[in-house]
Amino acid sequence: MASDEDFIKFLVEQMELAGAIRYRKMFGEYAIYCNEKVVALVCDNKLFVKPTEGGRAFIGEVVEAPPYQGAKLSFLIEEQFDDKEWLCELITITEKELPVPKPKKDRNI
């Protein structure tokens, strides 16, 4: 089941105070970016945040699950996404711990 774009727009609005938030449709699901780093995936209308030590400490008792079959485990956020301040804090912590993405190679060379 593909994710609903209205749900994605709601999540992006909830995260807006964490930085420059955008989303991109990928393989029928969505990646959420904060300051150009992929911080979360949305699959089957479920929010999966990339795991970091800071995020783990912030959440406390985490629920981990793969966003899709064969994927690495992520933090499954089931209800807290309704709390805008909490979610923005988690996304801010996550973004700060993730590495800067490598520059994309020019395919025209």
Summary of the structure (lengths in Angstrom):
residues: 109
radius of gyration: 13.7
end to end distance: 38.3
largest distance: 47.8
contacts: 291
relative contact order: 0.20
helix: 35%
strand: 27%
